[in-house]
Amino acid sequence: MGEIVTTTGDVDVVEEESNFTSASAHILIGEIMVCNQDLQKIKEDINDVDKRLKNITDVLGRI
């Protein structure tokens, strides 16, 4: 058995796999790449919202 500790502090107990293959690595890399794309989209959305909030604040500051 092995443990994987996430950035949130969660601990997942997983069975250690003795036959980790190149194919397994490619699958994991693919999943990581998808997650990175999702995170990039979230960052862009946050930046868009931040810009809109700044514009609203500027308009309200002029009133």
N, CA, C and O atoms as a MOPAC input file, in Angstrom:
PM7 MOZYME 1SCF
protein

 N      0.84500 1    -1.18400 1     0.00000 1
 C      0.00000 1     0.00000 1     0.00000 1
 C      0.88400 1     1.23800 1     0.00000 1
 O      1.97800 1     1.24800 1     0.56400 1
 N      0.38500 1     2.26600 1    -0.64000 1
 C      1.09600 1     3.53200 1    -0.68300 1
 C      0.12900 1     4.66100 1    -0.38600 1
 O     -1.08700 1     4.47100 1    -0.40300 1
 N      0.67200 1     5.83400 1    -0.11600 1
 C     -0.15500 1     6.99400 1     0.16600 1
 C      0.14700 1     8.08400 1    -0.83900 1
 O      1.29500 1     8.28700 1    -1.23300 1
 N     -0.90000 1     8.78500 1    -1.25000 1
 C     -0.75600 1     9.97100 1    -2.07500 1
 C     -1.36800 1    11.11300 1    -1.27500 1
 O     -2.54300 1    11.06200 1    -0.91300 1
 N     -0.57300 1    12.14100 1    -1.00100 1
 C     -1.06600 1    13.29700 1    -0.25800 1
 C     -1.31400 1    14.42200 1    -1.25400 1
 O     -0.42100 1    14.81000 1    -2.00800 1
 N     -2.53900 1    14.94000 1    -1.24600 1
 C     -2.88800 1    16.00300 1    -2.18400 1
 C     -2.53200 1    17.36000 1    -1.59900 1
 O     -2.16700 1    17.46500 1    -0.42800 1
 N     -2.64100 1    18.40300 1    -2.42500 1
 C     -2.31800 1    19.75000 1    -1.95900 1
 C     -3.29900 1    20.24500 1    -0.91000 1
 O     -2.98600 1    21.17800 1    -0.17100 1
 N     -4.47900 1    19.63900 1    -0.83000 1
 C     -5.45100 1    20.03900 1     0.18600 1
 C     -5.24700 1    19.27400 1     1.48900 1
 O     -5.96400 1    19.49500 1     2.46500 1
 N     -4.27300 1    18.37900 1     1.49900 1
 C     -3.99900 1    17.61400 1     2.70100 1
 C     -4.73000 1    16.28900 1     2.76500 1
 O     -4.53600 1    15.52100 1     3.70800 1
 N     -5.56200 1    16.00800 1     1.78100 1
 C     -6.24200 1    14.71500 1     1.73500 1
 C     -5.21300 1    13.61600 1     1.49700 1
 O     -4.22500 1    13.81400 1     0.79000 1
 N     -5.45700 1    12.47500 1     2.08900 1
 C     -4.55800 1    11.34000 1     1.89200 1
 C     -5.33800 1    10.21800 1     1.23600 1
 O     -6.33900 1     9.74800 1     1.77600 1
 N     -4.88300 1     9.79400 1     0.08400 1
 C     -5.48400 1     8.65800 1    -0.60600 1
 C     -4.57900 1     7.45400 1    -0.41900 1
 O     -3.37400 1     7.53000 1    -0.66000 1
 N     -5.16200 1     6.34600 1     0.01100 1
 C     -4.39600 1     5.11100 1     0.14100 1
 C     -4.62900 1     4.31100 1    -1.12800 1
 O     -5.76500 1     4.01700 1    -1.49900 1
 N     -3.55200 1     3.97100 1    -1.77200 1
 C     -3.65000 1     3.23600 1    -3.03200 1
 C     -2.75700 1     2.01200 1    -2.97800 1
 O     -1.75400 1     1.97800 1    -2.26500 1
 N     -3.14300 1     1.02100 1    -3.73900 1
 C     -2.29300 1    -0.15600 1    -3.84900 1
 C     -1.11800 1     0.18400 1    -4.74300 1
 O     -1.28000 1     0.76600 1    -5.81600 1
 N      0.06900 1    -0.18800 1    -4.28600 1
 C      1.23600 1     0.05200 1    -5.11500 1
 C      1.19300 1    -0.88800 1    -6.30400 1
 O      0.95200 1    -2.08800 1    -6.16600 1
 N      1.42700 1    -0.32900 1    -7.44700 1
 C      1.38600 1    -1.12000 1    -8.67100 1
 C      2.81500 1    -1.41800 1    -9.08400 1
 O      3.59600 1    -0.50700 1    -9.35800 1
 N      3.14600 1    -2.66700 1    -9.12500 1
 C      4.51800 1    -3.04600 1    -9.44700 1
 C      4.78700 1    -2.99900 1   -10.93800 1
 O      5.94500 1    -2.95600 1   -11.35500 1
 N      3.74200 1    -3.00600 1   -11.74800 1
 C      3.95200 1    -3.00200 1   -13.18800 1
 C      3.47000 1    -1.69800 1   -13.80800 1
 O      2.60100 1    -1.69000 1   -14.68000 1
 N      4.05400 1    -0.59300 1   -13.33900 1
 C      3.77600 1     0.72300 1   -13.90600 1
 C      4.47500 1     0.79800 1   -15.25400 1
 O      5.69400 1     0.64800 1   -15.34200 1
 N      3.70800 1     1.02600 1   -16.28300 1
 C      4.25800 1     0.95200 1   -17.63500 1
 C      4.32700 1     2.32600 1   -18.28700 1
 O      3.81800 1     3.31600 1   -17.76100 1
 N      4.95900 1     2.35300 1   -19.42600 1
 C      5.01000 1     3.57500 1   -20.22300 1
 C      3.59900 1     4.00700 1   -20.61500 1
 O      3.29400 1     5.19900 1   -20.64200 1
 N      2.75200 1     3.04700 1   -20.91500 1
 C      1.36400 1     3.36300 1   -21.26900 1
 C      0.64100 1     4.01400 1   -20.09300 1
 O     -0.12700 1     4.95900 1   -20.27200 1
 N      0.89600 1     3.49700 1   -18.88300 1
 C      0.28700 1     4.09000 1   -17.68800 1
 C      0.75000 1     5.52800 1   -17.51800 1
 O     -0.04100 1     6.41200 1   -17.18900 1
 N      2.03500 1     5.75200 1   -17.74400 1
 C      2.58900 1     7.10000 1   -17.62400 1
 C      1.95100 1     8.03500 1   -18.64500 1
 O      1.63900 1     9.18100 1   -18.32200 1
 N      1.75600 1     7.56500 1   -19.85600 1
 C      1.13900 1     8.39400 1   -20.89600 1
 C     -0.29600 1     8.75300 1   -20.53600 1
 O     -0.74200 1     9.86900 1   -20.80000 1
 N     -1.01400 1     7.82200 1   -19.94200 1
 C     -2.39000 1     8.09600 1   -19.51400 1
 C     -2.39800 1     9.17600 1   -18.44500 1
 O     -3.18800 1    10.11800 1   -18.51200 1
 N     -1.51400 1     9.04000 1   -17.45400 1
 C     -1.44700 1    10.03600 1   -16.38300 1
 C     -1.03700 1    11.40100 1   -16.91700 1
 O     -1.59700 1    12.42000 1   -16.51300 1
 N     -0.07200 1    11.42700 1   -17.81400 1
 C      0.36300 1    12.69500 1   -18.40800 1
 C     -0.79300 1    13.34100 1   -19.16400 1
 O     -0.98400 1    14.55500 1   -19.09300 1
 N     -1.55800 1    12.53500 1   -19.88100 1
 C     -2.72800 1    13.06100 1   -20.58700 1
 C     -3.74000 1    13.67600 1   -19.63500 1
 O     -4.29900 1    14.73600 1   -19.91600 1
 N     -3.97500 1    13.01500 1   -18.51100 1
 C     -4.91400 1    13.53600 1   -17.51900 1
 C     -4.40300 1    14.83700 1   -16.92900 1
 O     -5.17600 1    15.77200 1   -16.71600 1
 N     -3.10800 1    14.90200 1   -16.66300 1
 C     -2.51000 1    16.12600 1   -16.13100 1
 C     -2.65400 1    17.26600 1   -17.13600 1
 O     -2.95500 1    18.39600 1   -16.75300 1
 N     -2.44300 1    16.97700 1   -18.40300 1
 C     -2.56400 1    18.01200 1   -19.43300 1
 C     -3.99100 1    18.54700 1   -19.52100 1
 O     -4.19500 1    19.74900 1   -19.69400 1
 N     -4.97400 1    17.66100 1   -19.40400 1
 C     -6.37100 1    18.09700 1   -19.41700 1
 C     -6.64800 1    18.97900 1   -18.20900 1
 O     -7.30600 1    20.01200 1   -18.32900 1
 N     -6.14900 1    18.57700 1   -17.04900 1
 C     -6.33800 1    19.38200 1   -15.83700 1
 C     -5.69600 1    20.75500 1   -15.99600 1
 O     -6.27300 1    21.76300 1   -15.58700 1
 N     -4.50500 1    20.79800 1   -16.58800 1
 C     -3.83300 1    22.07600 1   -16.80400 1
 C     -4.63800 1    22.97600 1   -17.73400 1
 O     -4.70800 1    24.18600 1   -17.51900 1
 N     -5.24400 1    22.39800 1   -18.76200 1
 C     -6.09200 1    23.18800 1   -19.66600 1
 C     -7.30400 1    23.73400 1   -18.92000 1
 O     -7.69000 1    24.88800 1   -19.10600 1
 N     -7.89700 1    22.90100 1   -18.07800 1
 C     -9.04000 1    23.34700 1   -17.27800 1
 C     -8.63300 1    24.48600 1   -16.34900 1
 O     -9.35500 1    25.47300 1   -16.21400 1
 N     -7.47400 1    24.34500 1   -15.71100 1
 C     -6.99200 1    25.39300 1   -14.81200 1
 C     -6.71500 1    26.68800 1   -15.56400 1
 O     -7.01500 1    27.77100 1   -15.06100 1
 N     -6.15300 1    26.59100 1   -16.75500 1
 C     -5.88700 1    27.78000 1   -17.56500 1
 C     -7.18500 1    28.50300 1   -17.89700 1
 O     -7.24800 1    29.73000 1   -17.83000 1
 N     -8.22200 1    27.74700 1   -18.25400 1
 C     -9.52600 1    28.34400 1   -18.55700 1
 C    -10.09700 1    29.03000 1   -17.32300 1
 O    -10.66000 1    30.12000 1   -17.42500 1
 N     -9.95800 1    28.40600 1   -16.16600 1
 C    -10.44500 1    29.00600 1   -14.91900 1
 C     -9.69900 1    30.30500 1   -14.64100 1
 O    -10.31600 1    31.29800 1   -14.25600 1
 N     -8.37300 1    30.31500 1   -14.83100 1
 C     -7.58400 1    31.53600 1   -14.62300 1
 C     -8.05700 1    32.65400 1   -15.54400 1
 O     -8.19400 1    33.80000 1   -15.11900 1
 N     -8.30800 1    32.31600 1   -16.81000 1
 C     -8.79000 1    33.31600 1   -17.76400 1
 C    -10.14900 1    33.85900 1   -17.33700 1
 O    -10.39500 1    35.06200 1   -17.42500 1
 N    -11.02600 1    32.97900 1   -16.87900 1
 C    -12.34700 1    33.41300 1   -16.41400 1
 C    -12.22200 1    34.32600 1   -15.20400 1
 O    -12.92800 1    35.33100 1   -15.11100 1
 N    -11.33500 1    33.98900 1   -14.27900 1
 C    -11.12100 1    34.81600 1   -13.09100 1
 C    -10.59300 1    36.18700 1   -13.49700 1
 O    -11.02900 1    37.20500 1   -12.95900 1
 N     -9.65600 1    36.21900 1   -14.44300 1
 C     -9.12200 1    37.50000 1   -14.90600 1
 C    -10.21100 1    38.34700 1   -15.55400 1
 O    -10.25500 1    39.56100 1   -15.35300 1
 N    -11.09100 1    37.71400 1   -16.33300 1
 C    -12.20100 1    38.44500 1   -16.95200 1
 C    -13.12100 1    39.04100 1   -15.89500 1
 O    -13.52300 1    40.20000 1   -16.00100 1
 N    -13.45200 1    38.26400 1   -14.89000 1
 C    -14.31600 1    38.74600 1   -13.81200 1
 C    -13.62300 1    39.87700 1   -13.06000 1
 O    -14.26000 1    40.87200 1   -12.71500 1
 N    -12.33300 1    39.73500 1   -12.80400 1
 C    -11.57200 1    40.76900 1   -12.10800 1
 C    -11.59700 1    42.08100 1   -12.89200 1
 O    -11.77200 1    43.15000 1   -12.30600 1
 N    -11.42400 1    42.00700 1   -14.20300 1
 C    -11.46900 1    43.21500 1   -15.04100 1
 C    -12.84000 1    43.87400 1   -14.97800 1
 O    -12.94400 1    45.09700 1   -14.87900 1
 N    -13.89900 1    43.05400 1   -15.03700 1
 C    -15.25000 1    43.61200 1   -14.96700 1
 C    -15.50200 1    44.28500 1   -13.62500 1
 O    -16.11300 1    45.35100 1   -13.56000 1
 N    -15.02500 1    43.65000 1   -12.54900 1
 C    -15.20800 1    44.24400 1   -11.22200 1
 C    -14.46200 1    45.56600 1   -11.10300 1
 O    -14.97400 1    46.51500 1   -10.51000 1
 N    -13.26100 1    45.63600 1   -11.66200 1
 C    -12.50300 1    46.89200 1   -11.62900 1
 C    -13.22700 1    47.97600 1   -12.41100 1
 O    -13.28000 1    49.12600 1   -11.97400 1
 N    -13.78800 1    47.61800 1   -13.56700 1
 C    -14.55300 1    48.59100 1   -14.34900 1
 C    -15.76400 1    49.08600 1   -13.57800 1
 O    -16.05200 1    50.28300 1   -13.57400 1
 N    -16.47200 1    48.17900 1   -12.92900 1
 C    -17.64200 1    48.56100 1   -12.13100 1
 C    -17.21700 1    49.48500 1   -11.00100 1
 O    -17.87800 1    50.48900 1   -10.73600 1
 N    -16.11500 1    49.15000 1   -10.33100 1
 C    -15.61600 1    49.97300 1    -9.22900 1
 C    -15.24300 1    51.36300 1    -9.72800 1
 O    -15.53100 1    52.35900 1    -9.06600 1
 N    -14.60400 1    51.43400 1   -10.89100 1
 C    -14.24400 1    52.73300 1   -11.46600 1
 C    -15.48300 1    53.57100 1   -11.75900 1
 O    -15.51600 1    54.76600 1   -11.46400 1
 N    -16.50400 1    52.94000 1   -12.34100 1
 C    -17.74200 1    53.65600 1   -12.65600 1
 C    -18.40900 1    54.13500 1   -11.37800 1
 O    -18.84700 1    55.28300 1   -11.30200 1
 N    -18.49200 1    53.27800 1   -10.38400 1
 C    -19.12400 1    53.66800 1    -9.11900 1
 C    -18.33000 1    54.76400 1    -8.42000 1
 O    -18.90600 1    55.60900 1    -7.73500 1
 N    -17.01000 1    54.75200 1    -8.59000 1
 C    -16.17400 1    55.78700 1    -7.97300 1
 C    -16.40200 1    57.15500 1    -8.57500 1
 O    -16.11700 1    58.16500 1    -7.93000 1
 N    -16.90600 1    57.21500 1    -9.79000 1
 C    -17.16600 1    58.49400 1   -10.45600 1
 C    -18.53300 1    59.07000 1   -10.10600 1
 O    -18.80900 1    60.24100 1   -10.36500 1
 N    -19.37900 1    58.24300 1    -9.51800 1
 C    -20.75000 1    58.69500 1    -9.20100 1
 C    -20.73700 1    59.54000 1    -7.94600 1
 O    -21.78600 1    60.01600 1    -7.51100 1

